[in-house]
């Protein structure tokens, strides 16, 4: 593969990573908004509803942690790609 081809592949990969990061950050913002909404609702006075809200909040927090991990891993991959492109 020529240097021009390698540069084109690196540029394409960088663009794909940026799109992925934008999507992950958007989804993170959506989850954060859902958490705020749930916390702002307060107690319903109904045990079942409050339990469902508590469980939903826990699941959203778990999803948020997973997205944070994906963002970190993707940003690390992007830094590695930039480093490799700089060395080429």
Biopython code that builds the backbone (N, CA, C, O; Angstrom):
import numpy as np
from Bio.PDB.StructureBuilder import StructureBuilder

atoms = [
    (1, "UNK", "N", (0.851, -1.168, 0.000)),
    (1, "UNK", "CA", (0.000, 0.000, 0.000)),
    (1, "UNK", "C", (0.902, 1.238, 0.000)),
    (1, "UNK", "O", (1.857, 1.328, 0.771)),
    (2, "UNK", "N", (0.579, 2.180, -0.873)),
    (2, "UNK", "CA", (1.399, 3.390, -0.986)),
    (2, "UNK", "C", (1.174, 4.305, 0.211)),
    (2, "UNK", "O", (0.210, 4.141, 0.959)),
    (3, "UNK", "N", (2.059, 5.252, 0.382)),
    (3, "UNK", "CA", (1.915, 6.220, 1.475)),
    (3, "UNK", "C", (0.636, 7.027, 1.320)),
    (3, "UNK", "O", (-0.020, 7.349, 2.311)),
    (4, "UNK", "N", (0.282, 7.351, 0.098)),
    (4, "UNK", "CA", (-0.965, 8.095, -0.147)),
    (4, "UNK", "C", (-2.177, 7.262, 0.260)),
    (4, "UNK", "O", (-3.121, 7.776, 0.860)),
    (5, "UNK", "N", (-2.144, 5.973, -0.071)),
    (5, "UNK", "CA", (-3.230, 5.076, 0.321)),
    (5, "UNK", "C", (-3.304, 4.953, 1.838)),
    (5, "UNK", "O", (-4.394, 4.966, 2.410)),
    (6, "UNK", "N", (-2.162, 4.837, 2.488)),
    (6, "UNK", "CA", (-2.119, 4.737, 3.949)),
    (6, "UNK", "C", (-2.675, 6.007, 4.585)),
    (6, "UNK", "O", (-3.405, 5.936, 5.573)),
    (7, "UNK", "N", (-2.341, 7.149, 4.032)),
    (7, "UNK", "CA", (-2.841, 8.420, 4.558)),
    (7, "UNK", "C", (-4.354, 8.511, 4.386)),
    (7, "UNK", "O", (-5.056, 8.998, 5.272)),
    (8, "UNK", "N", (-4.852, 8.041, 3.246)),
    (8, "UNK", "CA", (-6.289, 8.068, 2.992)),
    (8, "UNK", "C", (-7.024, 7.154, 3.970)),
    (8, "UNK", "O", (-8.078, 7.522, 4.490)),
    (9, "UNK", "N", (-6.481, 5.977, 4.220)),
    (9, "UNK", "CA", (-7.079, 5.048, 5.172)),
    (9, "UNK", "C", (-7.074, 5.658, 6.572)),
    (9, "UNK", "O", (-8.069, 5.570, 7.291)),
    (10, "UNK", "N", (-5.965, 6.273, 6.957)),
    (10, "UNK", "CA", (-5.868, 6.907, 8.271)),
    (10, "UNK", "C", (-6.882, 8.035, 8.409)),
    (10, "UNK", "O", (-7.508, 8.184, 9.458)),
    (11, "UNK", "N", (-7.049, 8.831, 7.351)),
    (11, "UNK", "CA", (-8.031, 9.917, 7.381)),
    (11, "UNK", "C", (-9.446, 9.378, 7.514)),
    (11, "UNK", "O", (-10.255, 9.927, 8.262)),
    (12, "UNK", "N", (-9.743, 8.312, 6.796)),
    (12, "UNK", "CA", (-11.066, 7.697, 6.870)),
    (12, "UNK", "C", (-11.319, 7.146, 8.269)),
    (12, "UNK", "O", (-12.401, 7.335, 8.825)),
    (13, "UNK", "N", (-10.342, 6.477, 8.830)),
    (13, "UNK", "CA", (-10.495, 5.933, 10.180)),
    (13, "UNK", "C", (-10.687, 7.059, 11.195)),
    (13, "UNK", "O", (-11.513, 6.941, 12.101)),
    (14, "UNK", "N", (-9.939, 8.136, 11.053)),
    (14, "UNK", "CA", (-10.070, 9.274, 11.965)),
    (14, "UNK", "C", (-11.475, 9.868, 11.871)),
    (14, "UNK", "O", (-12.074, 10.211, 12.890)),
    (15, "UNK", "N", (-11.997, 9.989, 10.661)),
    (15, "UNK", "CA", (-13.350, 10.522, 10.478)),
    (15, "UNK", "C", (-14.387, 9.600, 11.101)),
    (15, "UNK", "O", (-15.337, 10.069, 11.729)),
    (16, "UNK", "N", (-14.214, 8.294, 10.932)),
    (16, "UNK", "CA", (-15.151, 7.338, 11.526)),
    (16, "UNK", "C", (-15.116, 7.415, 13.045)),
    (16, "UNK", "O", (-16.157, 7.334, 13.696)),
    (17, "UNK", "N", (-13.933, 7.569, 13.608)),
    (17, "UNK", "CA", (-13.801, 7.673, 15.060)),
    (17, "UNK", "C", (-14.482, 8.946, 15.554)),
    (17, "UNK", "O", (-15.149, 8.928, 16.588)),
    (18, "UNK", "N", (-14.321, 10.043, 14.831)),
    (18, "UNK", "CA", (-14.957, 11.298, 15.231)),
    (18, "UNK", "C", (-16.479, 11.180, 15.216)),
    (18, "UNK", "O", (-17.149, 11.670, 16.124)),
    (19, "UNK", "N", (-17.023, 10.533, 14.193)),
    (19, "UNK", "CA", (-18.472, 10.324, 14.112)),
    (19, "UNK", "C", (-18.930, 9.450, 15.284)),
    (19, "UNK", "O", (-19.957, 9.727, 15.905)),
    (20, "UNK", "N", (-18.178, 8.413, 15.578)),
    (20, "UNK", "CA", (-18.513, 7.536, 16.699)),
    (20, "UNK", "C", (-18.482, 8.302, 18.016)),
    (20, "UNK", "O", (-19.376, 8.140, 18.847)),
    (21, "UNK", "N", (-17.473, 9.125, 18.212)),
    (21, "UNK", "CA", (-17.386, 9.919, 19.436)),
    (21, "UNK", "C", (-18.556, 10.895, 19.562)),
    (21, "UNK", "O", (-19.109, 11.075, 20.646)),
    (22, "UNK", "N", (-18.923, 11.515, 18.455)),
    (22, "UNK", "CA", (-20.073, 12.433, 18.486)),
    (22, "UNK", "C", (-21.339, 11.691, 18.903)),
    (22, "UNK", "O", (-22.124, 12.195, 19.707)),
    (23, "UNK", "N", (-21.533, 10.499, 18.359)),
    (23, "UNK", "CA", (-22.709, 9.700, 18.697)),
    (23, "UNK", "C", (-22.683, 9.282, 20.174)),
    (23, "UNK", "O", (-23.704, 9.350, 20.858)),
    (24, "UNK", "N", (-21.532, 8.857, 20.653)),
    (24, "UNK", "CA", (-21.426, 8.453, 22.056)),
    (24, "UNK", "C", (-21.696, 9.631, 22.991)),
    (24, "UNK", "O", (-22.381, 9.473, 24.002)),
    (25, "UNK", "N", (-21.172, 10.790, 22.669)),
    (25, "UNK", "CA", (-21.417, 11.972, 23.506)),
    (25, "UNK", "C", (-22.888, 12.376, 23.472)),
    (25, "UNK", "O", (-23.440, 12.809, 24.484)),
    (26, "UNK", "N", (-23.524, 12.235, 22.307)),
    (26, "UNK", "CA", (-24.961, 12.538, 22.203)),
    (26, "UNK", "C", (-25.771, 11.589, 23.078)),
    (26, "UNK", "O", (-26.676, 12.006, 23.802)),
    (27, "UNK", "N", (-25.429, 10.305, 22.997)),
    (27, "UNK", "CA", (-26.153, 9.321, 23.799)),
    (27, "UNK", "C", (-25.912, 9.539, 25.292)),
    (27, "UNK", "O", (-26.812, 9.343, 26.108)),
    (28, "UNK", "N", (-24.688, 9.946, 25.643)),
    (28, "UNK", "CA", (-24.375, 10.228, 27.037)),
    (28, "UNK", "C", (-25.231, 11.394, 27.544)),
    (28, "UNK", "O", (-25.758, 11.353, 28.655)),
    (29, "UNK", "N", (-25.357, 12.418, 26.723)),
    (29, "UNK", "CA", (-26.174, 13.578, 27.095)),
    (29, "UNK", "C", (-27.639, 13.176, 27.280)),
    (29, "UNK", "O", (-28.304, 13.649, 28.201)),
    (30, "UNK", "N", (-28.139, 12.302, 26.403)),
    (30, "UNK", "CA", (-29.519, 11.828, 26.524)),
    (30, "UNK", "C", (-29.724, 11.072, 27.838)),
    (30, "UNK", "O", (-30.723, 11.276, 28.526)),
    (31, "UNK", "N", (-28.782, 10.205, 28.179)),
    (31, "UNK", "CA", (-28.898, 9.450, 29.426)),
    (31, "UNK", "C", (-28.827, 10.376, 30.640)),
    (31, "UNK", "O", (-29.563, 10.192, 31.609)),
    (32, "UNK", "N", (-27.949, 11.360, 30.584)),
    (32, "UNK", "CA", (-27.835, 12.309, 31.680)),
    (32, "UNK", "C", (-29.151, 13.065, 31.859)),
    (32, "UNK", "O", (-29.581, 13.303, 32.988)),
    (33, "UNK", "N", (-29.786, 13.438, 30.761)),
    (33, "UNK", "CA", (-31.082, 14.124, 30.820)),
    (33, "UNK", "C", (-32.155, 13.210, 31.408)),
    (33, "UNK", "O", (-33.006, 13.665, 32.172)),
    (34, "UNK", "N", (-32.119, 11.933, 31.057)),
    (34, "UNK", "CA", (-33.091, 10.981, 31.613)),
    (34, "UNK", "C", (-32.907, 10.831, 33.117)),
    (34, "UNK", "O", (-33.884, 10.767, 33.863)),
    (35, "UNK", "N", (-31.660, 10.776, 33.560)),
    (35, "UNK", "CA", (-31.390, 10.674, 34.993)),
    (35, "UNK", "C", (-31.938, 11.907, 35.709)),
    (35, "UNK", "O", (-32.600, 11.787, 36.740)),
    (36, "UNK", "N", (-31.666, 13.078, 35.169)),
    (36, "UNK", "CA", (-32.156, 14.320, 35.780)),
    (36, "UNK", "C", (-33.682, 14.325, 35.838)),
    (36, "UNK", "O", (-34.272, 14.762, 36.826)),
    (37, "UNK", "N", (-34.301, 13.845, 34.791)),
    (37, "UNK", "CA", (-35.762, 13.791, 34.759)),
    (37, "UNK", "C", (-36.310, 12.855, 35.829)),
    (37, "UNK", "O", (-37.266, 13.188, 36.530)),
    (38, "UNK", "N", (-35.697, 11.688, 35.945)),
    (38, "UNK", "CA", (-36.149, 10.728, 36.964)),
    (38, "UNK", "C", (-35.960, 11.276, 38.374)),
    (38, "UNK", "O", (-36.835, 11.128, 39.227)),
    (39, "UNK", "N", (-34.827, 11.900, 38.611)),
    (39, "UNK", "CA", (-34.543, 12.432, 39.936)),
    (39, "UNK", "C", (-35.447, 13.617, 40.259)),
    (39, "UNK", "O", (-35.751, 13.867, 41.426)),
    (40, "UNK", "N", (-35.874, 14.337, 39.243)),
    (40, "UNK", "CA", (-36.731, 15.488, 39.452)),
    (40, "UNK", "C", (-38.182, 15.136, 39.711)),
    (40, "UNK", "O", (-38.961, 15.996, 40.121)),
    (41, "UNK", "N", (-38.556, 13.895, 39.481)),
    (41, "UNK", "CA", (-39.950, 13.501, 39.638)),
    (41, "UNK", "C", (-40.348, 13.292, 41.095)),
    (41, "UNK", "O", (-41.523, 13.438, 41.434)),
    (42, "UNK", "N", (-39.414, 12.960, 41.947)),
    (42, "UNK", "CA", (-39.764, 12.714, 43.340)),
    (42, "UNK", "C", (-40.578, 11.446, 43.512)),
    (42, "UNK", "O", (-40.802, 10.699, 42.560)),
    (43, "UNK", "N", (-41.002, 11.223, 44.702)),
    (43, "UNK", "CA", (-41.755, 10.014, 45.031)),
    (43, "UNK", "C", (-43.181, 10.113, 44.504)),
    (43, "UNK", "O", (-43.816, 11.165, 44.575)),
    (44, "UNK", "N", (-43.669, 8.996, 43.975)),
    (44, "UNK", "CA", (-45.044, 8.945, 43.481)),
    (44, "UNK", "C", (-46.009, 8.578, 44.596)),
    (44, "UNK", "O", (-47.217, 8.789, 44.483)),
    (45, "UNK", "N", (-45.466, 8.029, 45.666)),
    (45, "UNK", "CA", (-46.320, 7.532, 46.737)),
    (45, "UNK", "C", (-46.778, 6.100, 46.494)),
    (45, "UNK", "O", (-47.433, 5.501, 47.347)),
    (46, "UNK", "N", (-46.436, 5.556, 45.343)),
    (46, "UNK", "CA", (-46.781, 4.176, 45.015)),
    (46, "UNK", "C", (-45.500, 3.358, 45.003)),
    (46, "UNK", "O", (-44.583, 3.645, 44.234)),
    (47, "UNK", "N", (-45.434, 2.355, 45.842)),
    (47, "UNK", "CA", (-44.222, 1.564, 46.014)),
    (47, "UNK", "C", (-43.747, 0.954, 44.701)),
    (47, "UNK", "O", (-42.556, 1.004, 44.393)),
    (48, "UNK", "N", (-44.655, 0.384, 43.930)),
    (48, "UNK", "CA", (-44.266, -0.259, 42.666)),
    (48, "UNK", "C", (-43.661, 0.740, 41.683)),
    (48, "UNK", "O", (-42.636, 0.469, 41.058)),
    (49, "UNK", "N", (-44.298, 1.882, 41.556)),
    (49, "UNK", "CA", (-43.799, 2.911, 40.629)),
    (49, "UNK", "C", (-42.429, 3.398, 41.094)),
    (49, "UNK", "O", (-41.510, 3.521, 40.284)),
    (50, "UNK", "N", (-42.286, 3.672, 42.374)),
    (50, "UNK", "CA", (-41.005, 4.151, 42.895)),
    (50, "UNK", "C", (-39.909, 3.111, 42.720)),
    (50, "UNK", "O", (-38.760, 3.459, 42.451)),
    (51, "UNK", "N", (-40.257, 1.830, 42.872)),
    (51, "UNK", "CA", (-39.272, 0.759, 42.663)),
    (51, "UNK", "C", (-38.848, 0.708, 41.201)),
    (51, "UNK", "O", (-37.665, 0.548, 40.899)),
    (52, "UNK", "N", (-39.801, 0.841, 40.304)),
    (52, "UNK", "CA", (-39.489, 0.839, 38.870)),
    (52, "UNK", "C", (-38.572, 2.014, 38.539)),
    (52, "UNK", "O", (-37.599, 1.856, 37.803)),
    (53, "UNK", "N", (-38.878, 3.182, 39.079)),
    (53, "UNK", "CA", (-38.030, 4.356, 38.834)),
    (53, "UNK", "C", (-36.619, 4.139, 39.377)),
    (53, "UNK", "O", (-35.634, 4.503, 38.734)),
    (54, "UNK", "N", (-36.532, 3.550, 40.554)),
    (54, "UNK", "CA", (-35.223, 3.271, 41.153)),
    (54, "UNK", "C", (-34.445, 2.284, 40.284)),
    (54, "UNK", "O", (-33.258, 2.479, 40.025)),
    (55, "UNK", "N", (-35.115, 1.230, 39.839)),
    (55, "UNK", "CA", (-34.460, 0.241, 38.969)),
    (55, "UNK", "C", (-34.042, 0.865, 37.636)),
    (55, "UNK", "O", (-32.953, 0.595, 37.128)),
    (56, "UNK", "N", (-34.911, 1.694, 37.082)),
    (56, "UNK", "CA", (-34.600, 2.358, 35.819)),
    (56, "UNK", "C", (-33.399, 3.287, 35.990)),
    (56, "UNK", "O", (-32.513, 3.335, 35.136)),
    (57, "UNK", "N", (-33.379, 4.014, 37.085)),
    (57, "UNK", "CA", (-32.255, 4.906, 37.363)),
    (57, "UNK", "C", (-30.947, 4.113, 37.462)),
    (57, "UNK", "O", (-29.915, 4.545, 36.948)),
    (58, "UNK", "N", (-30.993, 2.965, 38.117)),
    (58, "UNK", "CA", (-29.796, 2.124, 38.244)),
    (58, "UNK", "C", (-29.341, 1.621, 36.873)),
    (58, "UNK", "O", (-28.144, 1.602, 36.588)),
    (59, "UNK", "N", (-30.281, 1.217, 36.030)),
    (59, "UNK", "CA", (-29.938, 0.735, 34.693)),
    (59, "UNK", "C", (-29.349, 1.860, 33.832)),
    (59, "UNK", "O", (-28.391, 1.647, 33.090)),
    (60, "UNK", "N", (-29.929, 3.045, 33.941)),
    (60, "UNK", "CA", (-29.416, 4.176, 33.170)),
    (60, "UNK", "C", (-28.009, 4.524, 33.644)),
    (60, "UNK", "O", (-27.131, 4.803, 32.828)),
    (61, "UNK", "N", (-27.790, 4.510, 34.958)),
    (61, "UNK", "CA", (-26.446, 4.784, 35.486)),
    (61, "UNK", "C", (-25.441, 3.747, 34.998)),
    (61, "UNK", "O", (-24.297, 4.084, 34.692)),
    (62, "UNK", "N", (-25.861, 2.499, 34.926)),
    (62, "UNK", "CA", (-24.994, 1.444, 34.409)),
    (62, "UNK", "C", (-24.674, 1.691, 32.930)),
    (62, "UNK", "O", (-23.532, 1.528, 32.501)),
    (63, "UNK", "N", (-25.677, 2.077, 32.169)),
    (63, "UNK", "CA", (-25.470, 2.386, 30.753)),
    (63, "UNK", "C", (-24.554, 3.589, 30.592)),
    (63, "UNK", "O", (-23.717, 3.620, 29.690)),
    (64, "UNK", "N", (-24.709, 4.569, 31.454)),
    (64, "UNK", "CA", (-23.856, 5.753, 31.414)),
    (64, "UNK", "C", (-22.400, 5.379, 31.676)),
    (64, "UNK", "O", (-21.494, 5.887, 31.015)),
    (65, "UNK", "N", (-22.183, 4.499, 32.631)),
    (65, "UNK", "CA", (-20.815, 4.035, 32.920)),
    (65, "UNK", "C", (-20.234, 3.294, 31.719)),
    (65, "UNK", "O", (-19.055, 3.454, 31.403)),
    (66, "UNK", "N", (-21.052, 2.484, 31.052)),
    (66, "UNK", "CA", (-20.584, 1.753, 29.869)),
    (66, "UNK", "C", (-20.231, 2.727, 28.742)),
    (66, "UNK", "O", (-19.224, 2.541, 28.058)),
    (67, "UNK", "N", (-21.044, 3.753, 28.545)),
    (67, "UNK", "CA", (-20.760, 4.734, 27.505)),
    (67, "UNK", "C", (-19.490, 5.508, 27.844)),
    (67, "UNK", "O", (-18.678, 5.789, 26.962)),
    (68, "UNK", "N", (-19.317, 5.851, 29.115)),
    (68, "UNK", "CA", (-18.088, 6.540, 29.523)),
    (68, "UNK", "C", (-16.857, 5.691, 29.207)),
    (68, "UNK", "O", (-15.832, 6.215, 28.770)),
    (69, "UNK", "N", (-16.961, 4.391, 29.430)),
    (69, "UNK", "CA", (-15.858, 3.487, 29.105)),
    (69, "UNK", "C", (-15.606, 3.460, 27.598)),
    (69, "UNK", "O", (-14.456, 3.495, 27.159)),
    (70, "UNK", "N", (-16.674, 3.398, 26.810)),
    (70, "UNK", "CA", (-16.533, 3.401, 25.348)),
    (70, "UNK", "C", (-15.912, 4.707, 24.851)),
    (70, "UNK", "O", (-15.079, 4.700, 23.946)),
    (71, "UNK", "N", (-16.322, 5.820, 25.447)),
    (71, "UNK", "CA", (-15.749, 7.114, 25.061)),
    (71, "UNK", "C", (-14.257, 7.118, 25.355)),
    (71, "UNK", "O", (-13.451, 7.533, 24.522)),
    (72, "UNK", "N", (-13.896, 6.655, 26.543)),
    (72, "UNK", "CA", (-12.479, 6.615, 26.918)),
    (72, "UNK", "C", (-11.675, 5.735, 25.965)),
    (72, "UNK", "O", (-10.596, 6.122, 25.517)),
    (73, "UNK", "N", (-12.203, 4.549, 25.658)),
    (73, "UNK", "CA", (-11.501, 3.636, 24.759)),
    (73, "UNK", "C", (-11.392, 4.209, 23.347)),
    (73, "UNK", "O", (-10.365, 4.054, 22.687)),
    (74, "UNK", "N", (-12.447, 4.868, 22.890)),
    (74, "UNK", "CA", (-12.446, 5.448, 21.552)),
    (74, "UNK", "C", (-11.476, 6.615, 21.474)),
    (74, "UNK", "O", (-10.757, 6.762, 20.486)),
    (75, "UNK", "N", (-11.451, 7.453, 22.516)),
    (75, "UNK", "CA", (-10.502, 8.570, 22.542)),
    (75, "UNK", "C", (-9.063, 8.058, 22.586)),
    (75, "UNK", "O", (-8.176, 8.648, 21.969)),
    (76, "UNK", "N", (-8.829, 6.970, 23.309)),
    (76, "UNK", "CA", (-7.494, 6.369, 23.348)),
    (76, "UNK", "C", (-7.105, 5.857, 21.966)),
    (76, "UNK", "O", (-5.969, 6.041, 21.530)),
    (77, "UNK", "N", (-8.035, 5.223, 21.287)),
    (77, "UNK", "CA", (-7.776, 4.732, 19.935)),
    (77, "UNK", "C", (-7.482, 5.898, 18.987)),
    (77, "UNK", "O", (-6.597, 5.803, 18.136)),
    (78, "UNK", "N", (-8.220, 6.983, 19.135)),
    (78, "UNK", "CA", (-8.000, 8.149, 18.284)),
    (78, "UNK", "C", (-6.617, 8.739, 18.522)),
    (78, "UNK", "O", (-5.926, 9.114, 17.575)),
    (79, "UNK", "N", (-6.212, 8.821, 19.789)),
    (79, "UNK", "CA", (-4.867, 9.336, 20.087)),
    (79, "UNK", "C", (-3.800, 8.428, 19.469)),
    (79, "UNK", "O", (-2.816, 8.916, 18.913)),
    (80, "UNK", "N", (-3.991, 7.127, 19.564)),
    (80, "UNK", "CA", (-3.051, 6.181, 18.972)),
    (80, "UNK", "C", (-2.978, 6.330, 17.467)),
    (80, "UNK", "O", (-1.895, 6.276, 16.883)),
    (81, "UNK", "N", (-4.121, 6.516, 16.843)),
    (81, "UNK", "CA", (-4.163, 6.695, 15.390)),
    (81, "UNK", "C", (-3.438, 7.976, 14.992)),
    (81, "UNK", "O", (-2.673, 7.990, 14.027)),
    (82, "UNK", "N", (-3.681, 9.057, 15.742)),
    (82, "UNK", "CA", (-2.991, 10.320, 15.436)),
    (82, "UNK", "C", (-1.489, 10.174, 15.630)),
    (82, "UNK", "O", (-0.695, 10.699, 14.849)),
    (83, "UNK", "N", (-1.113, 9.459, 16.674)),
    (83, "UNK", "CA", (0.312, 9.240, 16.939)),
    (83, "UNK", "C", (0.954, 8.447, 15.802)),
    (83, "UNK", "O", (2.046, 8.779, 15.340)),
    (84, "UNK", "N", (0.262, 7.393, 15.358)),
    (84, "UNK", "CA", (0.773, 6.574, 14.246)),
    (84, "UNK", "C", (0.865, 7.393, 12.964)),
    (84, "UNK", "O", (1.829, 7.269, 12.208)),
    (85, "UNK", "N", (-0.141, 8.229, 12.723)),
    (85, "UNK", "CA", (-0.138, 9.047, 11.511)),
    (85, "UNK", "C", (1.003, 10.057, 11.551)),
    (85, "UNK", "O", (1.588, 10.384, 10.518)),
    (86, "UNK", "N", (1.312, 10.545, 12.736)),
    (86, "UNK", "CA", (2.400, 11.490, 12.874)),
    (86, "UNK", "C", (3.759, 10.856, 12.666)),
    (86, "UNK", "O", (4.703, 11.519, 12.238)),
    (87, "UNK", "N", (3.860, 9.564, 12.971)),
    (87, "UNK", "CA", (5.121, 8.838, 12.806)),
    (87, "UNK", "C", (5.334, 8.380, 11.380)),
    (87, "UNK", "O", (6.467, 8.134, 10.966)),
    (88, "UNK", "N", (4.248, 8.262, 10.621)),
    (88, "UNK", "CA", (4.342, 7.737, 9.245)),
    (88, "UNK", "C", (5.021, 8.727, 8.324)),
    (88, "UNK", "O", (5.184, 8.453, 7.135)),
]
sb = StructureBuilder()
sb.init_structure("model")
sb.init_model(0)
sb.init_chain("A")
sb.init_seg("    ")
for serial, (resi, resn, name, xyz) in enumerate(atoms, 1):
    if name == "N":
        sb.init_residue(resn, " ", resi, " ")
    sb.init_atom(name, np.array(xyz, "f"), 0.0, 1.0, " ", f" {name:<3s}", serial, name[0])
structure = sb.get_structure()
